[in-house]
Amino acid sequence: MGIVLGPNRYGKAETRLVRVHRDGDTHGLVDFNVSISLSGDLTATHLTGDNTGVLPTDTMKNTVYAFAREHGAGEPESFALLLARHFVETQPQVRTAEVSIESFAWDRLGPHSFRKRGDHVRTTRVSVTGETAQVVSGVTGLVLLNSTDSEFHGFVEDGYTTLKPTTERILATAVDARWRHAGDDTDWAASFAGSLEALIAAFAGTYSYSLQQTLYAMGARLLEERAEVAEVRLALPNKHHYLADLSAFGLDNPNEVFIAGDRPYGLIEGTVTRDDAPAATAEWWL
Ligand SMILES: O=c1[nH]c(=O)c2[nH]c(=O)[nH]c2[nH]1
């Protein structure tokens, strides 16, 4: 009885690409999750470890970022065809290339501000003890992104610091916010809509030197615009976008092609409150 190699394929899964198309002050944003799988004559590496026909999956990932710089990234079908044809045409041992792309839609908030579509959840938490009622409203999973107007520098640098100061970066977060109402009788629909609008406007409108600064601006704006709210708590994950280094391929990258990071992420948390806010009557955060 013999043992034979059956069907096989290999590739790089889930390359997270964010492509900013800079058209003057108005930016376009494309957000892709690209998975590549190649098959063909790959027997040698499986049977003997002979890698002469193996294009590294790392190269596939690099190709995604380099093509995004060279060709832009528009419709996912076009970008997938471009990549798949490239691997079949340049790698004689590859018979079939499969490229799958998940494309995440963002709605425009401003020239360089975006909100991820179909995301957030409205929350409420009410605590009643005897005659006392405390109402907390909130939102989770509201994903916002500014493709410019964000810097981060002047931070502590110790022996373990490798982060380079930057005057140009993407700032993105998934807003997790709770706000405590001073009373228990207001127009809840209008209050929620206005609070959400205040958070979004402050994020989009703040020229940011840190996510901490943006957090304070968001909380302060909500309190300025909603008299019925006493206190705001925000937890903002810093959804890092790393500038892809394309210099090895002879390409520059003027803040256009980004690697969307997953984990770890910075987590910036804080409370913004009125100095005359009534005390909370129950635990209300998380
Ligand atoms: O806005 C930021 N705040 C930080 O505290 C921080 N730390 C870091 O590595 N990047 C950032 N960005």
PDBQT file of the ligand as one rigid body, heavy atoms in Angstrom, charges set to zero:
ROOT
HETATM    1  O1  LIG A 301      -2.571  58.491  20.862  1.00  0.00    +0.000 OA
HETATM    2  C1  LIG A 301      -1.742  57.707  21.361  1.00  0.00    +0.000 A 
HETATM    3  N1  LIG A 301      -1.595  57.634  22.716  1.00  0.00    +0.000 N 
HETATM    4  C2  LIG A 301      -0.711  56.799  23.318  1.00  0.00    +0.000 A 
HETATM    5  O2  LIG A 301      -0.612  56.763  24.564  1.00  0.00    +0.000 OA
HETATM    6  C3  LIG A 301       0.072  55.981  22.481  1.00  0.00    +0.000 A 
HETATM    7  N2  LIG A 301       1.035  55.048  22.726  1.00  0.00    +0.000 N 
HETATM    8  C4  LIG A 301       1.448  54.571  21.523  1.00  0.00    +0.000 A 
HETATM    9  O3  LIG A 301       2.306  53.679  21.383  1.00  0.00    +0.000 OA
HETATM   10  N3  LIG A 301       0.780  55.181  20.509  1.00  0.00    +0.000 N 
HETATM   11  C5  LIG A 301      -0.083  56.060  21.084  1.00  0.00    +0.000 A 
HETATM   12  N4  LIG A 301      -0.987  56.928  20.549  1.00  0.00    +0.000 N 
ENDROOT
TORSDOF 0
